[in-house]
Amino acid sequence: MKAILVNGSRREKGCTFTALSLVAKELNAAGIDTEIYFIGKKVIDGQVDEIVKEVGEALADADAFVMGSPVYYASPSGESQMFLDRLFIKYGKNLKFKPAAAVVSARRAGTSATLDDLNKYFTNNQMPVVSSNYWNMVHGSAPEDVMKDLEGVEIMQTLGRNMAWILKCIEAGKAAGIEHPQDKERVRTNFIR
């Protein structure tokens, strides 16, 4: 099994990466492979289609997805949003029914609004959303600050363990012959008369 984690920060090894690394460590301890992609600079440099293709193709063979973003103006980073918009349009079929989680990092506030924004990508694509024992957030201005956020560290660790458990439950279900629901034709309602 494998989980793909995406760092939507402009800082490759900053607070968001630190939070994702805590999740990845727990997944690895449970025997689940992980890979963290850094997208921030590529999106800023106009390479969004290239990184979307790279991650989208990796997700075709992966079992789970974790999206990490810093909080900018009480929202995910613009890089994260642009990446996710394009990822779900082009590779949404590779994500359906795969467990997903959002992780956010902030100096102070805006975290719950950012989590809400990120989770909508998952819920609109039939992805089970994995939770922790509180909102999936860490606080700090630098990686060492995040590690001092003991509650945030525990939340990331619990999230990693919960994701591993969900993945193993899905694997056990498949081994028992339980498959995901089959899609029916989607009904689209137009509210304009």
Summary of the structure (lengths in Angstrom):
residues: 193
radius of gyration: 16.4
end to end distance: 48.4
largest distance: 56.1
contacts: 657
relative contact order: 0.18
helix: 50%
strand: 18%
